[in-house]
Amino acid sequence: MNNEEAKLILQAYRPGGHDANDPGFRAALEQAQRDPELARWFANEQALDSRISTKVRAAIKPPAHLKSQLLAQRKIVRPVAFWKMPAWQLAAAACVTFLVTLSVLWFKSSNQAQFAAYRNEMADFASHKLDRLDLMSRDVPEVRRWLAQKGSHGDLLIPAGLDGLPSLGCRLLDWNGQMVSLVCFELENKQVAHLLVVDSTAFKDAPTESPVFNRVGGVATASWSRGGKTYVVASKDATQTDLMKLL
């Protein structure tokens, strides 16, 4: 484990020693004990987290009598049975219901045609904004079991070039109400490849089984669909040739 990998893990370490016995942090903590520069960074990170937590707790203090005031002002409104409502109110309610249903269908339809937006957002997040993992494990079968327990994509198909490489762990994301599984793999050159999986029904324009290569900023991506799932592999500073070796 190098310092950058340790920092990624230690950013999720809570101040106050709450995670001291968590095995997921053990290797990163040992790295911090060995490296003075990492130890200084970790100490500053913990001090900053403590100051922020203290300020948040001090700023968010509800008034002492808030609960009693809310209860005193509570007004019980008993609903009117629909068969007792005037005809004009029934018509208005039906119209509102129709408009709400129409807007939901329109919104869902518009969301389904945004694969490019999903790919770009996920590639940028995984390569530049990923600050923690829900499960830290180098064992891919353990990652699969954890995803399956969470009702996610435990049956994902790992590309041949990534199969057999150690993982760093995984995380569950939400994109427009769709569950996304993110699995990180450690490459031989200490680079990281991120595999993102989502149900293909999320998009009207989901990619086909043939991988499509794109570059999002400095991040190379390959996208394809198989078995009802849409896959994206993203790796920072990689080339299309590098990604082709991972598929």
Rosetta silent file (secondary structure, phi, psi, omega in degrees, C-alpha in Angstrom):
SEQUENCE: MNNEEAKLILQAYRPGGHDANDPGFRAALEQAQRDPELARWFANEQALDSRISTKVRAAIKPPAHLKSQLLAQRKIVRPVAFWKMPAWQLAAAACVTFLVTLSVLWFKSSNQAQFAAYRNEMADFASHKLDRLDLMSRDVPEVRRWLAQKGSHGDLLIPAGLDGLPSLGCRLLDWNGQMVSLVCFELENKQVAHLLVVDSTAFKDAPTESPVFNRVGGVATASWSRGGKTYVVASKDATQTDLMKLL
SCORE:     score description
SCORE:     0.000 S_00000001
   1 L     0.000  129.751  176.988    0.000    0.000    0.000 S_00000001
   2 L   -97.804  179.436 -174.911    1.363    3.431   -0.942 S_00000001
   3 H   -66.061  -36.981 -179.343    0.542    6.806    0.636 S_00000001
   4 H   -65.265  -40.312  177.420   -2.110    7.764   -1.922 S_00000001
   5 H   -65.951  -40.308  179.090   -4.023    4.543   -1.303 S_00000001
   6 H   -64.693  -39.776  178.949   -3.692    5.037    2.455 S_00000001
   7 H   -62.714  -41.249  179.072   -4.992    8.612    2.203 S_00000001
   8 H   -57.655  -39.599 -179.494   -8.041    7.433    0.241 S_00000001
   9 H   -76.765  -44.144 -174.354   -8.879    5.027    3.076 S_00000001
  10 H   -71.140  -16.891  176.201   -7.975    7.306    5.988 S_00000001
  11 L   -63.920  -22.479  178.915  -10.205   10.119    4.711 S_00000001
  12 L   -91.963   -1.663 -178.251  -13.126    8.024    5.952 S_00000001
  13 L   -74.423  124.748 -177.272  -11.561    7.518    9.421 S_00000001
  14 L   -79.150  142.704  177.493  -13.672    9.232   12.065 S_00000001
  15 L   -66.986  153.989  177.935  -12.002   11.466   14.680 S_00000001
  16 L    96.530    1.579  177.192  -11.891   10.260   18.265 S_00000001
  17 L    76.794   18.808 -178.573  -10.605    6.755   17.580 S_00000001
  18 L   -65.541  -26.685 -175.576  -14.040    5.263   16.797 S_00000001
  19 L  -105.655   15.935 -173.920  -12.562    3.215   13.952 S_00000001
  20 L   -61.127  -31.676 -177.364   -9.342    2.143   15.681 S_00000001
  21 L   -99.330    6.873  179.524  -10.395   -1.514   15.813 S_00000001
  22 L   -77.666  119.069 -178.313  -11.898   -1.633   12.331 S_00000001
  23 H   -62.254  -20.596 -179.923   -9.832   -4.114   10.249 S_00000001
  24 H   -67.222  -21.758 -178.906  -10.589   -2.105    7.122 S_00000001
  25 H  -100.124   -4.074 -169.694   -8.315    0.686    8.363 S_00000001
  26 H   -58.978  -50.234 -176.571   -5.498   -1.518    9.730 S_00000001
  27 H   -64.167  -39.736  179.960   -3.161   -1.456    6.727 S_00000001
  28 H   -67.092  -39.987  178.051   -3.599    2.303    6.204 S_00000001
  29 H   -64.823  -39.424  177.836   -2.947    3.042    9.895 S_00000001
  30 H   -65.221  -37.052  176.809    0.193    0.907    9.808 S_00000001
  31 H   -63.204  -39.241  178.379    1.357    2.806    6.730 S_00000001
  32 H   -65.711  -33.130  177.883    0.838    6.081    8.626 S_00000001
  33 H   -70.605  -30.083 -179.001    2.942    4.763   11.508 S_00000001
  34 H   -81.825  -30.482 -172.204    5.776    3.904    9.129 S_00000001
  35 L  -111.581  112.534 -177.840    5.756    7.142    7.110 S_00000001
  36 H   -60.649  -37.703 -179.684    6.233   10.455    9.010 S_00000001
  37 H   -64.133  -44.041  177.562    4.878   12.544    6.116 S_00000001
  38 H   -65.574  -36.850  179.029    1.689   10.476    5.973 S_00000001
  39 H   -62.638  -41.316  177.971    1.447   10.630    9.771 S_00000001
  40 H   -65.175  -43.415  177.788    1.548   14.459    9.678 S_00000001
  41 H   -59.840  -43.906 -177.990   -1.089   14.533    6.953 S_00000001
  42 H   -65.213  -39.817  178.846   -3.309   12.176    8.951 S_00000001
  43 H   -64.323  -42.420  178.114   -2.940   14.241   12.124 S_00000001
  44 H   -65.381  -39.007  179.741   -3.910   17.416   10.265 S_00000001
  45 H   -63.807  -42.868  179.313   -6.864   15.624    8.640 S_00000001
  46 H   -66.404  -39.272  178.986   -8.122   14.398   12.016 S_00000001
  47 H   -64.843  -41.409  178.264   -7.726   17.859   13.570 S_00000001
  48 H   -63.876  -44.107  178.921   -9.675   19.444   10.709 S_00000001
  49 H   -60.693  -39.751 -179.908  -12.458   16.832   11.015 S_00000001
  50 H   -65.855  -41.062  179.944  -12.685   17.478   14.764 S_00000001
  51 H   -65.530  -41.812  179.555  -12.962   21.243   14.282 S_00000001
  52 H   -64.177  -43.892 -179.786  -15.672   20.837   11.649 S_00000001
  53 H   -61.603  -41.532 -179.994  -17.631   18.389   13.830 S_00000001
  54 H   -63.520  -43.082 -179.873  -17.431   20.753   16.803 S_00000001
  55 H   -66.597  -38.696  179.557  -18.670   23.709   14.760 S_00000001
  56 H   -64.895  -45.307  179.394  -21.523   21.701   13.262 S_00000001
  57 H   -63.209  -36.676 -179.523  -22.689   20.474   16.671 S_00000001
  58 H   -71.993  -32.405 -176.512  -22.491   24.007   18.046 S_00000001
  59 H   -79.779  -29.268 -176.044  -24.374   25.503   15.107 S_00000001
  60 L  -105.197   85.119  177.234  -27.207   22.967   15.043 S_00000001
  61 L  -128.204  107.283 -179.945  -28.914   23.261   18.415 S_00000001
  62 L   -67.160  149.358  177.096  -32.713   23.233   18.361 S_00000001
  63 L   -56.370  147.993 -174.876  -34.493   25.528   20.823 S_00000001
  64 L   -60.140  -34.632 -175.531  -35.187   23.869   24.163 S_00000001
  65 L  -104.541   19.797 -176.152  -38.981   24.171   23.825 S_00000001
  66 H   -61.878  -45.193 -177.022  -39.240   23.429   20.101 S_00000001
  67 H   -61.235  -46.249 -178.445  -40.948   20.045   20.524 S_00000001
  68 H   -66.253  -35.599  178.294  -43.628   21.350   22.895 S_00000001
  69 H   -66.262  -41.261  179.445  -44.289   24.366   20.642 S_00000001
  70 H   -65.518  -41.177  179.024  -44.741   22.151   17.588 S_00000001
  71 H   -66.060  -36.709 -179.298  -47.108   19.841   19.448 S_00000001
  72 H   -68.790  -31.041 -177.999  -49.111   22.778   20.736 S_00000001
  73 H   -90.448   -3.668 -177.197  -49.510   24.199   17.226 S_00000001
  74 L   -64.280  134.020  179.965  -50.417   20.882   15.626 S_00000001
  75 L  -121.552  122.432 -178.800  -53.741   20.989   13.888 S_00000001
  76 L   -85.573  121.745  178.552  -55.536   17.778   13.020 S_00000001
  77 L  -110.673  114.473 -178.680  -57.211   17.906    9.619 S_00000001
  78 L   -86.193  127.111 -178.495  -59.640   15.062    9.051 S_00000001
  79 L   -67.944  147.779  177.543  -59.899   14.049    5.380 S_00000001
  80 L   -90.328  130.976  178.293  -63.250   14.212    3.671 S_00000001
  81 L   -58.834  140.103 -172.646  -64.420   10.931    2.145 S_00000001
  82 H   -61.755  -28.333 -178.000  -64.247   11.169   -1.637 S_00000001
  83 H   -75.645  -10.874  177.206  -67.947   10.290   -2.053 S_00000001
  84 H   -97.267   -3.473 -177.154  -68.888   13.374    0.007 S_00000001
  85 L   -78.885  145.032  175.066  -66.785   15.765   -2.086 S_00000001
  86 L   -60.326  156.018 -176.691  -68.514   18.138   -4.534 S_00000001
  87 H   -59.826  -37.670 -177.490  -68.328   17.148   -8.191 S_00000001
  88 H   -67.040  -32.813  178.321  -65.989   20.043   -9.081 S_00000001
  89 H   -70.672  -38.007  176.694  -63.487   18.931   -6.424 S_00000001
  90 H   -62.558  -41.679  179.674  -63.532   15.368   -7.761 S_00000001
  91 H   -64.897  -41.382  179.882  -62.878   16.658  -11.274 S_00000001
  92 H   -65.196  -41.510  179.478  -60.026   18.865  -10.065 S_00000001
  93 H   -63.324  -40.999  178.626  -58.464   15.981   -8.142 S_00000001
  94 H   -63.732  -38.249  179.726  -58.670   13.735  -11.214 S_00000001
  95 H   -66.248  -42.920  179.178  -57.052   16.446  -13.325 S_00000001
  96 H   -62.927  -43.773  178.942  -54.199   16.896  -10.838 S_00000001
  97 H   -59.141  -42.423  179.148  -53.656   13.138  -10.718 S_00000001
  98 H   -62.385  -44.540 -178.670  -53.483   13.002  -14.509 S_00000001
  99 H   -65.973  -39.440  178.274  -50.969   15.857  -14.676 S_00000001
 100 H   -63.539  -45.983  179.038  -48.783   14.319  -11.957 S_00000001
 101 H   -60.238  -43.333  179.811  -48.800   10.956  -13.735 S_00000001
 102 H   -62.935  -41.912 -179.068  -47.975   12.622  -17.048 S_00000001
 103 H   -67.663  -36.903  177.914  -45.096   14.586  -15.532 S_00000001
 104 H   -64.895  -44.133  178.849  -43.655   11.465  -13.884 S_00000001
 105 H   -63.764  -40.165  178.900  -43.783    9.557  -17.167 S_00000001
 106 H   -65.369  -42.639 -178.878  -42.184   12.477  -19.011 S_00000001
 107 H   -64.350  -42.358  179.097  -39.471   12.824  -16.385 S_00000001
 108 H   -63.820  -41.748 -179.808  -38.718    9.116  -16.481 S_00000001
 109 H   -64.132  -41.730 -178.587  -38.592    9.149  -20.257 S_00000001
 110 H   -68.782  -32.715  179.689  -36.245   12.131  -20.354 S_00000001
 111 H   -70.193  -27.731 -174.660  -33.956   10.538  -17.767 S_00000001
 112 H   -72.886  -16.676 -174.746  -33.654    7.345  -19.794 S_00000001
 113 L  -103.678   44.043 -174.178  -31.951    9.042  -22.733 S_00000001
 114 L  -134.498   42.416 -178.372  -28.846   10.259  -20.921 S_00000001
 115 H   -62.371  -40.872 -178.858  -26.208    7.536  -21.076 S_00000001
 116 H   -59.936  -40.233  178.640  -23.497   10.015  -22.106 S_00000001
 117 H   -64.690  -42.504  177.562  -24.306   12.194  -19.081 S_00000001
 118 H   -60.515  -50.009 -178.278  -24.152    9.135  -16.800 S_00000001
 119 H   -58.507  -45.902 -177.931  -20.831    7.966  -18.274 S_00000001
 120 H   -65.784  -42.006 -178.991  -19.227   11.394  -17.966 S_00000001
 121 H   -67.181  -42.897 -179.040  -20.456   11.970  -14.413 S_00000001
 122 H   -67.961  -40.015  179.154  -19.403    8.524  -13.204 S_00000001
 123 H   -63.745  -42.929  179.489  -15.962    8.718  -14.849 S_00000001
 124 H   -66.530  -41.925 -179.708  -15.287   12.116  -13.301 S_00000001
 125 H   -64.291  -49.361 -175.124  -16.518   11.001   -9.877 S_00000001
 126 H   -64.100  -34.973 -174.279  -14.578    7.730   -9.788 S_00000001
 127 H   -92.612  -20.192 -175.265  -11.313    9.283  -10.962 S_00000001
 128 H  -127.378  -22.542 -171.627  -11.379   12.656   -9.165 S_00000001
 129 H  -120.459   -3.052 -178.975  -13.994   12.738   -6.385 S_00000001
 130 L   -65.892  115.844 -174.627  -14.072    9.241   -4.874 S_00000001
 131 L  -111.963   -8.215 -179.847  -13.337    9.818   -1.181 S_00000001
 132 L  -164.601  164.779  174.343  -14.246    6.484    0.419 S_00000001
 133 L  -122.451  144.751  177.611  -15.304    2.907   -0.217 S_00000001
 134 L   -73.236  -33.541  176.706  -18.210    1.124    1.466 S_00000001
 135 E  -132.942  126.669  176.165  -16.222   -2.120    1.540 S_00000001
 136 L  -106.724  113.399 -177.735  -12.435   -2.297    1.466 S_00000001
 137 L  -157.982  141.429  176.005  -11.270   -5.721    0.318 S_00000001
 138 L   -93.693    1.394 -176.877   -8.699   -7.149   -2.067 S_00000001
 139 L  -101.367  109.975 -176.759  -10.808  -10.287   -2.473 S_00000001
 140 H   -62.661  -41.485  176.307  -13.136  -10.070   -5.491 S_00000001
 141 H   -58.061  -35.730  176.699  -15.398  -12.957   -4.322 S_00000001
 142 H   -66.304  -38.944  176.529  -15.939  -11.065   -1.059 S_00000001
 143 H   -61.362  -43.421  178.336  -16.859   -7.968   -3.063 S_00000001
 144 H   -60.067  -46.021 -178.682  -19.388  -10.025   -5.039 S_00000001
 145 H   -61.996  -41.247 -178.643  -20.942  -11.419   -1.854 S_00000001
 146 H   -65.020  -43.032  178.769  -21.209   -7.950   -0.319 S_00000001
 147 H   -62.955  -41.572  179.812  -22.897   -6.527   -3.415 S_00000001
 148 H   -63.811  -39.656  178.823  -25.339   -9.444   -3.499 S_00000001
 149 H   -64.020  -30.233  179.905  -26.212   -8.920    0.180 S_00000001
 150 L   -87.149    5.166 -179.814  -26.958   -5.264   -0.580 S_00000001
 151 L    72.035   24.088 -178.203  -29.294   -6.246   -3.430 S_00000001
 152 L  -103.032 -141.237 -168.971  -26.908   -4.821   -6.006 S_00000001
 153 L  -101.971   61.587  178.766  -24.926   -6.370   -8.874 S_00000001
 154 L   -66.510  -19.728  179.951  -23.287   -9.397   -7.262 S_00000001
 155 L   -97.372   21.675 -179.063  -23.593  -11.270  -10.573 S_00000001
 156 L   -60.232  151.079  179.133  -21.645   -8.675  -12.571 S_00000001
 157 L   -97.326  112.810 -178.162  -19.443   -9.928  -15.410 S_00000001
 158 L   -83.518  128.903  179.557  -15.832   -8.899  -14.810 S_00000001
 159 L   -57.043  150.604 -175.360  -13.873   -8.246  -18.038 S_00000001
 160 L   -57.656  -37.440 -178.186  -11.151  -10.785  -18.819 S_00000001
 161 L   -71.230  -20.907  177.896   -8.363   -8.233  -18.385 S_00000001
 162 L   -96.945  -21.644 -178.434   -9.528   -7.346  -14.861 S_00000001
 163 L   -64.242  125.098 -178.198  -10.391  -10.891  -13.808 S_00000001
 164 L   101.214  -15.879  176.387   -7.696  -12.103  -11.449 S_00000001
 165 L   -81.948  149.672  178.593   -6.480   -8.651  -10.430 S_00000001
 166 L   -71.459  146.648  175.483   -6.877   -7.626   -6.766 S_00000001
 167 E   -94.132  163.996  169.829   -9.634   -5.214   -5.904 S_00000001
 168 E   -99.609  -19.350 -179.050   -9.414   -2.244   -3.559 S_00000001
 169 E   140.287 -163.517 -176.240  -13.088   -2.567   -2.622 S_00000001
 170 E  -149.929  168.778  178.675  -16.445   -1.282   -3.760 S_00000001
 171 E  -152.443  146.931  174.792  -19.092    1.348   -3.177 S_00000001
 172 E   -98.873  134.926 -179.628  -22.781    1.771   -3.963 S_00000001
 173 E  -123.801  159.202  174.443  -23.856    4.999   -5.673 S_00000001
 174 E  -117.529  123.927  176.649  -27.200    6.534   -6.578 S_00000001
 175 E  -126.346  108.727  179.906  -27.592    8.154   -9.990 S_00000001
 176 L    51.667   40.845  178.540  -31.048    9.596  -10.714 S_00000001
 177 L    83.233    0.951  179.180  -32.634    6.912   -8.559 S_00000001
 178 E  -100.892  134.025  177.427  -30.618    4.093  -10.171 S_00000001
 179 E   -78.433  127.716  179.890  -28.332    1.906   -8.047 S_00000001
 180 E  -117.850  131.216  175.687  -24.769    1.888   -9.393 S_00000001
 181 E  -100.052  126.815  178.904  -22.098   -0.579   -8.234 S_00000001
 182 E  -115.448  120.333  178.197  -18.520    0.735   -8.298 S_00000001
 183 E  -119.745  130.632 -177.827  -15.646   -1.775   -7.977 S_00000001
 184 E  -104.552  134.865  179.112  -12.024   -0.573   -7.939 S_00000001
 185 E  -119.567  139.469  177.809   -9.166   -2.730   -9.272 S_00000001
 186 E   -90.986  124.120  179.875   -5.460   -2.225   -8.684 S_00000001
 187 L   -89.766  169.353 -175.716   -3.404   -2.404  -11.876 S_00000001
 188 L   -63.947  -32.871 -177.951    0.201   -3.533  -12.150 S_00000001
 189 L   -89.789   20.668  179.613    1.525    0.012  -12.539 S_00000001
 190 L    69.109    8.136  170.766   -0.251    1.140   -9.315 S_00000001
 191 L   -79.230  169.679 -178.321   -2.946    2.801  -11.392 S_00000001
 192 E  -124.363  135.888  173.226   -6.588    2.119  -10.588 S_00000001
 193 E  -111.360  131.245 -178.063   -9.342    0.955  -12.923 S_00000001
 194 E  -106.362  125.410  176.903  -12.936    1.638  -11.878 S_00000001
 195 E  -107.033  119.323 -178.493  -15.696   -0.712  -13.034 S_00000001
 196 E  -113.314  133.694 -175.604  -19.198    0.781  -12.832 S_00000001
 197 E  -128.785  133.601  177.555  -22.327   -1.346  -13.291 S_00000001
 198 E  -146.234  154.967  177.454  -25.970   -0.229  -13.659 S_00000001
 199 E   -65.353  136.618 -177.275  -29.113   -1.831  -15.072 S_00000001
 200 H   -66.047  -21.163  179.628  -29.454   -1.160  -18.806 S_00000001
 201 H   -66.435   -8.249  178.432  -33.124   -0.212  -18.354 S_00000001
 202 H   -70.361  -17.140 -173.538  -31.897    3.115  -16.958 S_00000001
 203 L  -130.947  147.077  168.202  -31.221    4.352  -20.510 S_00000001
 204 L   -78.762  -31.744 -173.412  -32.925    4.469  -23.883 S_00000001
 205 L  -111.024   39.681  177.799  -29.541    4.733  -25.556 S_00000001
 206 L   -58.745  143.674 -179.112  -27.572    2.133  -23.590 S_00000001
 207 L   -65.460  162.330  179.051  -24.455    0.994  -25.498 S_00000001
 208 L   -83.767 -171.166 -179.256  -24.384   -2.320  -27.360 S_00000001
 209 L   -72.525  -21.572  178.226  -22.196   -5.338  -26.558 S_00000001
 210 L   -79.496  122.418 -177.871  -19.323   -3.902  -28.604 S_00000001
 211 L   -59.011  138.935  175.823  -17.226   -1.609  -26.348 S_00000001
 212 E  -114.168  129.978 -176.923  -17.252    2.091  -27.197 S_00000001
 213 E  -101.765  136.054  176.655  -14.222    4.161  -26.175 S_00000001
 214 E  -142.572  161.336  174.390  -14.437    7.790  -25.051 S_00000001
 215 E  -120.423  127.057  179.089  -12.271   10.259  -23.167 S_00000001
 216 E  -113.609   98.545 -173.260  -13.787   12.384  -20.395 S_00000001
 217 L    64.422 -123.203  177.051  -11.241   15.039  -19.555 S_00000001
 218 L   -97.233   15.713 -175.778   -8.141   13.053  -18.649 S_00000001
 219 E  -109.447  125.826  175.711  -10.120    9.856  -18.021 S_00000001
 220 E   -88.457  138.091 -178.811  -10.335    7.075  -20.604 S_00000001
 221 E  -131.602  149.242  170.111  -13.596    5.097  -20.644 S_00000001
 222 E  -129.312  133.352 -174.548  -14.931    1.961  -22.305 S_00000001
 223 E  -129.988  140.488  176.460  -18.696    1.292  -22.280 S_00000001
 224 E  -161.921  167.937  177.966  -20.787   -1.723  -23.248 S_00000001
 225 E  -126.313  144.678  178.458  -23.941   -3.652  -22.253 S_00000001
 226 E  -162.899  135.507  175.947  -24.375   -7.344  -21.568 S_00000001
 227 L    61.502   34.000  178.652  -26.901   -9.483  -19.741 S_00000001
 228 L    80.061    6.580  179.068  -29.215   -6.586  -18.952 S_00000001
 229 E  -123.789  148.531  177.128  -26.422   -4.531  -17.368 S_00000001
 230 E  -110.219  130.462 -174.572  -24.430   -1.583  -18.671 S_00000001
 231 E  -114.102  144.234  170.840  -20.726   -1.443  -17.842 S_00000001
 232 E  -134.449  127.499  169.691  -18.223    1.410  -17.826 S_00000001
 233 E  -105.649  128.090 -179.527  -14.503    0.988  -17.160 S_00000001
 234 E  -128.440  136.190  178.491  -12.771    4.272  -16.329 S_00000001
 235 E  -146.310  127.331 -177.329   -9.081    4.852  -15.663 S_00000001
 236 E   -70.238  138.294  176.413   -7.293    8.153  -15.210 S_00000001
 237 L    63.223   12.080  177.329   -4.432    8.942  -17.604 S_00000001
 238 L   -84.707  163.896  175.568   -4.988    5.645  -19.462 S_00000001
 239 L  -108.179  169.916  177.398   -5.062    5.306  -23.253 S_00000001
 240 H   -61.144  -37.088  177.480   -7.527    3.425  -25.420 S_00000001
 241 H   -62.397  -40.606  177.669   -4.865    0.742  -25.865 S_00000001
 242 H   -60.895  -43.599 -178.701   -4.547    0.416  -22.090 S_00000001
 243 H   -67.961  -37.148 -179.135   -8.304   -0.066  -21.729 S_00000001
 244 H   -60.303  -31.391  178.799   -8.470   -2.599  -24.551 S_00000001
 245 L   -71.893  -18.767 -177.704   -6.087   -4.794  -22.551 S_00000001
 246 L   -90.612  -10.932 -173.662   -8.514   -4.732  -19.598 S_00000001
 247 L   -93.922    0.000    0.000  -11.567   -5.937  -21.570 S_00000001
